[in-house]
């Protein structure tokens, strides 16, 4: 399995559940200022567990019978891999973590974050099933399965970023309330 996708699954399942125990700009998720406009997929997750959005998500889990047991079960599974959420995952991520699909048919994904602790991010990425490569891109740590994917990511950015795209600004304006998750897909030509 693609290691960037594996990390995305970890972030998307563990973080919302761990809340029970991202930064945005006026134009939307800050990661959109780094992601290329031609991205086929953009998914931004607020990874600041102290945000209002995470507190709201925690309230949803509290409404389910045994919701706390479900959360603990997932954290235990992650812990069985030697990963502690509070110690290893949370400090490895900044207030926002984004996943960019460059070419979905080739499973080319790039992760983006501004880690609170760069050493923790390096250690977390080292636990991936496959080697991940990192690079600083516009003040963000970009990570992918190969340097070639990172090269394509940077090359695609030369034609503009999502935040600079009028299509993205229009879609993002329609959903101007800060959300826990923000996503966008395109037809492969840069348009949503």
FIKOLZA-1660 file (N, C-alpha, C; in steps of 0.1 Angstrom, whole numbers, plus 5000, padded with zeros to 4 digits):
% residues 192
   i   px   py   pz ch aa at
   1 5008 4988 5000  A  X  N
   1 5000 5000 5000  A  X CA
   1 5009 5012 5000  A  X  C
   2 5005 5023 4993  A  X  N
   2 5012 5035 4993  A  X CA
   2 5013 5041 5007  A  X  C
   3 5025 5044 5011  A  X  N
   3 5028 5049 5024  A  X CA
   3 5022 5062 5028  A  X  C
   4 5021 5071 5018  A  X  N
   4 5014 5084 5020  A  X CA
   4 4999 5082 5023  A  X  C
   5 4993 5072 5015  A  X  N
   5 4979 5069 5018  A  X CA
   5 4978 5062 5031  A  X  C
   6 4987 5054 5035  A  X  N
   6 4986 5048 5049  A  X CA
   6 4987 5059 5060  A  X  C
   7 4995 5069 5058  A  X  N
   7 4996 5079 5068  A  X CA
   7 4983 5087 5068  A  X  C
   8 4977 5090 5056  A  X  N
   8 4965 5097 5055  A  X CA
   8 4954 5089 5063  A  X  C
   9 4953 5076 5061  A  X  N
   9 4944 5068 5068  A  X CA
   9 4945 5069 5083  A  X  C
  10 4958 5069 5088  A  X  N
  10 4961 5071 5102  A  X CA
  10 4956 5084 5107  A  X  C
  11 4959 5095 5100  A  X  N
  11 4954 5108 5104  A  X CA
  11 4939 5109 5104  A  X  C
  12 4933 5104 5093  A  X  N
  12 4918 5105 5092  A  X CA
  12 4910 5096 5102  A  X  C
  13 4916 5085 5107  A  X  N
  13 4909 5077 5116  A  X CA
  13 4913 5080 5131  A  X  C
  14 4926 5081 5133  A  X  N
  14 4930 5082 5147  A  X CA
  14 4928 5096 5153  A  X  C
  15 4931 5107 5145  A  X  N
  15 4930 5120 5150  A  X CA
  15 4915 5123 5155  A  X  C
  16 4905 5121 5146  A  X  N
  16 4892 5124 5151  A  X CA
  16 4888 5116 5163  A  X  C
  17 4893 5104 5164  A  X  N
  17 4889 5095 5176  A  X CA
  17 4897 5099 5188  A  X  C
  18 4909 5104 5187  A  X  N
  18 4917 5107 5198  A  X CA
  18 4912 5120 5205  A  X  C
  19 4905 5128 5198  A  X  N
  19 4899 5140 5203  A  X CA
  19 4891 5137 5215  A  X  C
  20 4884 5126 5216  A  X  N
  20 4876 5122 5227  A  X CA
  20 4884 5122 5240  A  X  C
  21 4895 5117 5241  A  X  N
  21 4903 5116 5253  A  X CA
  21 4905 5131 5256  A  X  C
  22 4944 5232 5124  A  X  N
  22 4947 5236 5111  A  X CA
  22 4946 5250 5109  A  X  C
  23 4952 5252 5106  A  X  N
  23 4951 5266 5103  A  X CA
  23 4944 5269 5090  A  X  C
  24 4937 5280 5090  A  X  N
  24 4931 5285 5078  A  X CA
  24 4935 5299 5075  A  X  C
  25 4934 5303 5063  A  X  N
  25 4936 5316 5059  A  X CA
  25 4922 5322 5055  A  X  C
  26 4922 5334 5051  A  X  N
  26 4909 5340 5047  A  X CA
  26 4904 5333 5034  A  X  C
  27 4914 5327 5027  A  X  N
  27 4910 5320 5015  A  X CA
  27 4908 5305 5017  A  X  C
  28 4908 5300 5029  A  X  N
  28 4906 5286 5032  A  X CA
  28 4919 5280 5038  A  X  C
  29 4920 5266 5036  A  X  N
  29 4931 5259 5043  A  X CA
  29 4945 5265 5038  A  X  C
  30 4954 5266 5047  A  X  N
  30 4967 5271 5044  A  X CA
  30 4974 5262 5034  A  X  C
  31 4972 5249 5034  A  X  N
  31 4978 5240 5025  A  X CA
  31 4975 5243 5011  A  X  C
  32 4964 5249 5008  A  X  N
  32 4960 5253 4994  A  X CA
  32 4970 5263 4988  A  X  C
  33 4978 5270 4997  A  X  N
  33 4988 5279 4992  A  X CA
  33 5000 5272 4987  A  X  C
  34 5001 5259 4990  A  X  N
  34 5013 5251 4986  A  X CA
  34 5009 5241 4975  A  X  C
  35 4997 5236 4975  A  X  N
  35 4992 5225 4966  A  X CA
  35 4991 5231 4952  A  X  C
  36 4995 5223 4942  A  X  N
  36 4994 5228 4928  A  X CA
  36 4979 5229 4924  A  X  C
  37 4976 5239 4916  A  X  N
  37 4962 5241 4911  A  X CA
  37 4958 5229 4903  A  X  C
  38 4967 5221 4897  A  X  N
  38 4963 5210 4889  A  X CA
  38 4961 5197 4897  A  X  C
  39 4961 5198 4910  A  X  N
  39 4959 5186 4919  A  X CA
  39 4946 5180 4916  A  X  C
  40 4946 5167 4915  A  X  N
  40 4933 5159 4912  A  X CA
  40 4925 5158 4925  A  X  C
  41 4932 5158 4936  A  X  N
  41 4926 5157 4949  A  X CA
  41 4933 5165 4959  A  X  C
  42 4926 5172 4968  A  X  N
  42 4931 5180 4979  A  X CA
  42 4923 5177 4991  A  X  C
  43 4929 5172 5002  A  X  N
  43 4922 5170 5014  A  X CA
  43 4930 5176 5025  A  X  C
  44 4924 5185 5032  A  X  N
  44 4931 5192 5044  A  X CA
  44 4924 5188 5056  A  X  C
  45 4931 5185 5067  A  X  N
  45 4926 5181 5080  A  X CA
  45 4932 5190 5090  A  X  C
  46 4923 5196 5098  A  X  N
  46 4928 5203 5110  A  X CA
  46 4934 5193 5120  A  X  C
  47 4947 5194 5122  A  X  N
  47 4953 5184 5131  A  X CA
  47 4957 5191 5144  A  X  C
  48 4950 5202 5147  A  X  N
  48 4951 5209 5160  A  X CA
  48 4940 5204 5169  A  X  C
  49 4943 5194 5178  A  X  N
  49 4932 5188 5185  A  X CA
  49 4926 5197 5195  A  X  C
  50 4931 5209 5197  A  X  N
  50 4925 5219 5206  A  X CA
  50 4915 5228 5199  A  X  C
  51 4913 5226 5186  A  X  N
  51 4904 5235 5178  A  X CA
  51 4889 5232 5181  A  X  C
  52 4881 5242 5179  A  X  N
  52 4867 5240 5181  A  X CA
  52 4861 5229 5173  A  X  C
  53 4866 5227 5161  A  X  N
  53 4861 5216 5152  A  X CA
  53 4864 5203 5158  A  X  C
  54 4875 5201 5165  A  X  N
  54 4878 5188 5171  A  X CA
  54 4869 5186 5184  A  X  C
  55 4867 5197 5191  A  X  N
  55 4858 5196 5202  A  X CA
  55 4844 5191 5198  A  X  C
  56 4839 5197 5187  A  X  N
  56 4826 5193 5181  A  X CA
  56 4826 5178 5177  A  X  C
  57 4837 5174 5171  A  X  N
  57 4838 5160 5167  A  X CA
  57 4838 5151 5179  A  X  C
  58 4844 5155 5190  A  X  N
  58 4844 5147 5202  A  X CA
  58 4830 5146 5208  A  X  C
  59 4823 5157 5207  A  X  N
  59 4809 5156 5212  A  X CA
  59 4800 5146 5204  A  X  C
  60 4803 5145 5191  A  X  N
  60 4796 5135 5183  A  X CA
  60 4799 5121 5188  A  X  C
  61 4812 5118 5191  A  X  N
  61 4815 5104 5196  A  X CA
  61 4810 5102 5210  A  X  C
  62 4809 5112 5218  A  X  N
  62 4803 5111 5231  A  X CA
  62 4788 5107 5231  A  X  C
  63 4782 5110 5220  A  X  N
  63 4767 5107 5218  A  X CA
  63 4764 5092 5215  A  X  C
  64 4775 5085 5211  A  X  N
  64 4773 5071 5208  A  X CA
  64 4776 5062 5220  A  X  C
  65 4767 5052 5222  A  X  N
  65 4770 5042 5233  A  X CA
  65 4784 5036 5231  A  X  C
  66 4792 5035 5241  A  X  N
  66 4805 5029 5240  A  X CA
  66 4815 5036 5230  A  X  C
  67 4812 5049 5227  A  X  N
  67 4820 5057 5218  A  X CA
  67 4835 5057 5224  A  X  C
  68 4836 5059 5237  A  X  N
  68 4849 5059 5243  A  X CA
  68 4857 5046 5242  A  X  C
  69 4849 5035 5241  A  X  N
  69 4856 5022 5239  A  X CA
  69 4861 5020 5225  A  X  C
  70 4853 5026 5216  A  X  N
  70 4858 5025 5202  A  X CA
  70 4871 5034 5200  A  X  C
  71 4871 5045 5206  A  X  N
  71 4883 5054 5205  A  X CA
  71 4895 5047 5211  A  X  C
  72 4893 5041 5223  A  X  N
  72 4904 5034 5230  A  X CA
  72 4908 5022 5222  A  X  C
  73 4899 5015 5215  A  X  N
  73 4903 5003 5207  A  X CA
  73 4912 5007 5196  A  X  C
  74 4909 5018 5189  A  X  N
  74 4917 5023 5178  A  X CA
  74 4931 5027 5183  A  X  C
  75 4931 5035 5194  A  X  N
  75 4943 5039 5200  A  X CA
  75 4952 5027 5204  A  X  C
  76 4946 5017 5209  A  X  N
  76 4953 5005 5213  A  X CA
  76 4959 4998 5201  A  X  C
  77 4952 4998 5190  A  X  N
  77 4958 4992 5178  A  X CA
  77 4970 5000 5173  A  X  C
  78 4969 5013 5173  A  X  N
  78 4980 5021 5169  A  X CA
  78 4992 5019 5179  A  X  C
  79 4988 5018 5192  A  X  N
  79 4998 5016 5202  A  X CA
  79 5005 5003 5201  A  X  C
  80 4998 4993 5196  A  X  N
  80 5005 4979 5194  A  X CA
  80 5016 4980 5183  A  X  C
  81 5015 4990 5175  A  X  N
  81 5026 4993 5165  A  X CA
  81 5037 5001 5171  A  X  C
  82 5037 5004 5184  A  X  N
  82 5047 5012 5190  A  X CA
  82 5045 5027 5189  A  X  C
  83 5033 5031 5185  A  X  N
  83 5031 5045 5182  A  X CA
  83 5021 5050 5193  A  X  C
  84 5025 5060 5200  A  X  N
  84 5016 5067 5210  A  X CA
  84 5011 5080 5204  A  X  C
  85 4998 5082 5204  A  X  N
  85 4992 5093 5198  A  X CA
  85 4998 5106 5204  A  X  C
  86 4997 5108 5217  A  X  N
  86 5001 5120 5223  A  X CA
  86 5016 5123 5222  A  X  C
  87 5024 5112 5222  A  X  N
  87 5039 5113 5222  A  X CA
  87 5044 5114 5208  A  X  C
  88 5038 5106 5199  A  X  N
  88 5044 5105 5185  A  X CA
  88 5037 5112 5174  A  X  C
  89 5024 5111 5174  A  X  N
  89 5016 5116 5163  A  X CA
  89 5013 5131 5164  A  X  C
  90 5007 5135 5175  A  X  N
  90 5003 5149 5176  A  X CA
  90 5014 5159 5175  A  X  C
  91 5026 5157 5181  A  X  N
  91 5036 5167 5179  A  X CA
  91 5043 5167 5165  A  X  C
  92 5041 5155 5158  A  X  N
  92 5047 5154 5145  A  X CA
  92 5039 5163 5134  A  X  C
  93 5027 5167 5138  A  X  N
  93 5019 5174 5128  A  X CA
  93 5016 5188 5133  A  X  C
  94 5015 5197 5124  A  X  N
  94 5012 5211 5128  A  X CA
  94 4997 5212 5129  A  X  C
  95 4992 5224 5128  A  X  N
  95 4977 5227 5129  A  X CA
  95 4969 5222 5117  A  X  C
  96 4976 5219 5106  A  X  N
  96 4969 5214 5094  A  X CA
  96 4978 5204 5088  A  X  C
  97 4972 5193 5083  A  X  N
  97 4979 5183 5075  A  X CA
  97 4971 5182 5062  A  X  C
  98 4977 5182 5051  A  X  N
  98 4970 5181 5038  A  X CA
  98 4976 5169 5030  A  X  C
  99 4967 5163 5022  A  X  N
  99 4971 5153 5013  A  X CA
  99 4967 5157 4999  A  X  C
 100 4976 5156 4989  A  X  N
 100 4974 5161 4976  A  X CA
 100 4976 5149 4966  A  X  C
 101 4966 5146 4958  A  X  N
 101 4967 5136 4948  A  X CA
 101 4971 5143 4935  A  X  C
 102 4983 5140 4931  A  X  N
 102 4988 5146 4918  A  X CA
 102 4982 5138 4906  A  X  C
 103 4983 5125 4907  A  X  N
 103 4978 5117 4896  A  X CA
 103 4972 5104 4902  A  X  C
 104 4958 5104 4904  A  X  N
 104 4952 5093 4911  A  X CA
 104 4953 5080 4903  A  X  C
 105 4954 5080 4890  A  X  N
 105 4956 5068 4883  A  X CA
 105 4969 5061 4886  A  X  C
 106 4979 5069 4890  A  X  N
 106 4992 5063 4893  A  X CA
 106 4995 5063 4908  A  X  C
 107 4985 5066 4916  A  X  N
 107 4986 5066 4931  A  X CA
 107 4997 5076 4935  A  X  C
 108 4998 5087 4929  A  X  N
 108 5008 5097 4933  A  X CA
 108 5002 5107 4943  A  X  C
 109 5007 5106 4955  A  X  N
 109 5002 5114 4966  A  X CA
 109 5013 5121 4973  A  X  C
 110 5011 5133 4977  A  X  N
 110 5020 5141 4985  A  X CA
 110 5013 5145 4998  A  X  C
 111 5020 5143 5009  A  X  N
 111 5015 5148 5022  A  X CA
 111 5022 5162 5025  A  X  C
 112 5015 5170 5032  A  X  N
 112 5020 5183 5036  A  X CA
 112 5017 5186 5050  A  X  C
 113 5026 5191 5058  A  X  N
 113 5024 5196 5071  A  X CA
 113 5035 5206 5075  A  X  C
 114 5032 5213 5086  A  X  N
 114 5042 5222 5092  A  X CA
 114 5043 5216 5106  A  X  C
 115 5052 5207 5108  A  X  N
 115 5053 5200 5121  A  X CA
 115 5056 5209 5133  A  X  C
 116 5049 5206 5144  A  X  N
 116 5053 5212 5157  A  X CA
 116 5067 5208 5161  A  X  C
 117 5070 5195 5158  A  X  N
 117 5083 5190 5162  A  X CA
 117 5089 5182 5149  A  X  C
 118 5098 5187 5142  A  X  N
 118 5103 5181 5130  A  X CA
 118 5109 5167 5133  A  X  C
 119 5115 5166 5144  A  X  N
 119 5121 5153 5148  A  X CA
 119 5111 5142 5149  A  X  C
 120 5099 5146 5155  A  X  N
 120 5088 5136 5157  A  X CA
 120 5082 5132 5143  A  X  C
 121 5081 5142 5134  A  X  N
 121 5076 5139 5121  A  X CA
 121 5086 5129 5114  A  X  C
 122 5098 5132 5115  A  X  N
 122 5108 5123 5109  A  X CA
 122 5107 5109 5114  A  X  C
 123 5105 5108 5127  A  X  N
 123 5104 5095 5133  A  X CA
 123 5091 5088 5129  A  X  C
 124 5080 5095 5128  A  X  N
 124 5067 5090 5124  A  X CA
 124 5068 5085 5110  A  X  C
 125 5074 5092 5101  A  X  N
 125 5075 5088 5087  A  X CA
 125 5084 5076 5086  A  X  C
 126 5094 5075 5095  A  X  N
 126 5103 5064 5094  A  X CA
 126 5096 5051 5098  A  X  C
 127 5085 5052 5105  A  X  N
 127 5077 5040 5108  A  X CA
 127 5068 5035 5097  A  X  C
 128 5068 5042 5085  A  X  N
 128 5059 5038 5074  A  X CA
 128 5064 5025 5068  A  X  C
 129 5055 5018 5062  A  X  N
 129 5058 5005 5056  A  X CA
 129 5069 5006 5045  A  X  C
 130 5069 5017 5038  A  X  N
 130 5079 5020 5027  A  X CA
 130 5086 5033 5031  A  X  C
 131 5098 5034 5025  A  X  N
 131 5105 5047 5027  A  X CA
 131 5098 5059 5021  A  X  C
 132 5097 5069 5029  A  X  N
 132 5092 5082 5025  A  X CA
 132 5103 5092 5024  A  X  C
 133 5101 5101 5014  A  X  N
 133 5111 5111 5012  A  X CA
 133 5105 5125 5015  A  X  C
 134 5113 5134 5020  A  X  N
 134 5107 5147 5025  A  X CA
 134 5115 5158 5018  A  X  C
 135 5108 5169 5017  A  X  N
 135 5114 5181 5012  A  X CA
 135 5107 5193 5017  A  X  C
 136 5114 5204 5019  A  X  N
 136 5108 5217 5023  A  X CA
 136 5102 5224 5011  A  X  C
 137 5089 5226 5011  A  X  N
 137 5083 5233 4999  A  X CA
 137 5075 5245 5005  A  X  C
 138 5079 5256 5002  A  X  N
 138 5071 5268 5007  A  X CA
 138 5069 5269 5022  A  X  C
 139 5078 5264 5030  A  X  N
 139 5077 5265 5044  A  X CA
 139 5069 5253 5050  A  X  C
 140 5066 5243 5041  A  X  N
 140 5059 5231 5046  A  X CA
 140 5068 5219 5043  A  X  C
 141 5066 5209 5051  A  X  N
 141 5073 5196 5049  A  X CA
 141 5064 5188 5040  A  X  C
 142 5069 5185 5028  A  X  N
 142 5062 5177 5018  A  X CA
 142 5068 5163 5019  A  X  C
 143 5060 5153 5019  A  X  N
 143 5065 5139 5019  A  X CA
 143 5058 5130 5009  A  X  C
 144 5065 5121 5003  A  X  N
 144 5060 5112 4992  A  X CA
 144 5068 5100 4992  A  X  C
 145 5063 5090 4984  A  X  N
 145 5070 5077 4982  A  X CA
 145 5083 5078 4974  A  X  C
 146 5085 5089 4967  A  X  N
 146 5097 5090 4959  A  X CA
 146 5101 5104 4957  A  X  C
 147 5113 5107 4954  A  X  N
 147 5118 5120 4950  A  X CA
 147 5112 5125 4937  A  X  C
 148 5109 5115 4928  A  X  N
 148 5103 5118 4915  A  X CA
 148 5089 5124 4917  A  X  C
 149 5081 5119 4927  A  X  N
 149 5068 5125 4929  A  X CA
 149 5069 5139 4935  A  X  C
 150 5079 5141 4944  A  X  N
 150 5081 5154 4949  A  X CA
 150 5086 5164 4938  A  X  C
 151 5094 5159 4929  A  X  N
 151 5098 5167 4918  A  X CA
 151 5086 5171 4909  A  X  C
 152 5077 5162 4907  A  X  N
 152 5065 5165 4899  A  X CA
 152 5056 5175 4907  A  X  C
 153 5055 5173 4920  A  X  N
 153 5047 5182 4928  A  X CA
 153 5053 5197 4927  A  X  C
 154 5066 5198 4928  A  X  N
 154 5072 5212 4927  A  X CA
 154 5070 5217 4913  A  X  C
 155 5072 5209 4903  A  X  N
 155 5070 5213 4889  A  X CA
 155 5056 5218 4886  A  X  C
 156 5046 5211 4892  A  X  N
 156 5032 5214 4890  A  X CA
 156 5029 5228 4897  A  X  C
 157 5036 5231 4908  A  X  N
 157 5033 5243 4915  A  X CA
 157 5037 5255 4906  A  X  C
 158 5046 5253 4897  A  X  N
 158 5051 5264 4888  A  X CA
 158 5040 5270 4880  A  X  C
 159 5029 5262 4878  A  X  N
 159 5018 5267 4870  A  X CA
 159 5007 5273 4879  A  X  C
 160 5010 5274 4892  A  X  N
 160 5000 5280 4902  A  X CA
 160 4996 5271 4912  A  X  C
 161 4990 5276 4923  A  X  N
 161 4986 5269 4934  A  X CA
 161 4970 5269 4935  A  X  C
 162 4965 5260 4943  A  X  N
 162 4950 5260 4945  A  X CA
 162 4945 5273 4950  A  X  C
 163 4952 5279 4960  A  X  N
 163 4948 5291 4966  A  X CA
 163 4947 5302 4955  A  X  C
 164 4956 5301 4945  A  X  N
 164 4956 5312 4935  A  X CA
 164 4946 5309 4923  A  X  C
 165 4939 5297 4924  A  X  N
 165 4930 5293 4913  A  X CA
 165 4916 5300 4916  A  X  C
 166 4911 5306 4906  A  X  N
 166 4898 5312 4907  A  X CA
 166 4887 5301 4910  A  X  C
 167 4889 5289 4904  A  X  N
 167 4879 5279 4907  A  X CA
 167 4879 5275 4921  A  X  C
 168 4891 5273 4927  A  X  N
 168 4893 5270 4941  A  X CA
 168 4887 5281 4950  A  X  C
 169 4890 5293 4947  A  X  N
 169 4885 5304 4955  A  X CA
 169 4870 5304 4955  A  X  C
 170 4864 5301 4943  A  X  N
 170 4849 5301 4942  A  X CA
 170 4843 5290 4951  A  X  C
 171 4849 5278 4950  A  X  N
 171 4844 5266 4957  A  X CA
 171 4846 5269 4972  A  X  C
 172 4858 5274 4976  A  X  N
 172 4861 5276 4990  A  X CA
 172 4852 5287 4996  A  X  C
 173 4849 5297 4988  A  X  N
 173 4840 5308 4993  A  X CA
 173 4827 5303 4997  A  X  C
 174 4822 5293 4989  A  X  N
 174 4809 5287 4992  A  X CA
 174 4808 5280 5005  A  X  C
 175 4820 5275 5010  A  X  N
 175 4821 5268 5022  A  X CA
 175 4830 5275 5032  A  X  C
 176 4827 5288 5035  A  X  N
 176 4837 5296 5042  A  X CA
 176 4837 5294 5057  A  X  C
 177 4828 5285 5063  A  X  N
 177 4829 5282 5077  A  X CA
 177 4841 5272 5079  A  X  C
 178 4849 5275 5089  A  X  N
 178 4860 5266 5091  A  X CA
 178 4855 5252 5095  A  X  C
 179 4861 5242 5088  A  X  N
 179 4857 5228 5089  A  X CA
 179 4868 5219 5094  A  X  C
 180 4865 5208 5100  A  X  N
 180 4875 5198 5104  A  X CA
 180 4882 5193 5091  A  X  C
 181 4875 5190 5081  A  X  N
 181 4881 5185 5068  A  X CA
 181 4877 5194 5057  A  X  C
 182 4886 5196 5048  A  X  N
 182 4883 5204 5036  A  X CA
 182 4888 5195 5024  A  X  C
 183 4880 5193 5014  A  X  N
 183 4885 5185 5003  A  X CA
 183 4880 5191 4990  A  X  C
 184 4888 5187 4979  A  X  N
 184 4885 5192 4966  A  X CA
 184 4889 5181 4956  A  X  C
 185 4882 5179 4946  A  X  N
 185 4887 5170 4935  A  X CA
 185 4886 5178 4922  A  X  C
 186 4893 5173 4912  A  X  N
 186 4893 5179 4899  A  X CA
 186 4892 5169 4888  A  X  C
 187 4889 5173 4877  A  X  N
 187 4888 5164 4865  A  X CA
 187 4901 5161 4859  A  X  C
 188 4912 5165 4866  A  X  N
 188 4926 5163 4860  A  X CA
 188 4931 5175 4852  A  X  C
 189 4922 5184 4850  A  X  N
 189 4926 5196 4842  A  X CA
 189 4927 5208 4851  A  X  C
 190 4927 5206 4864  A  X  N
 190 4928 5217 4874  A  X CA
 190 4915 5223 4878  A  X  C
 191 4904 5219 4871  A  X  N
 191 4891 5225 4875  A  X CA
 191 4883 5216 4884  A  X  C
 192 4876 5221 4894  A  X  N
 192 4869 5213 4903  A  X CA
 192 4857 5206 4897  A  X  C
% end
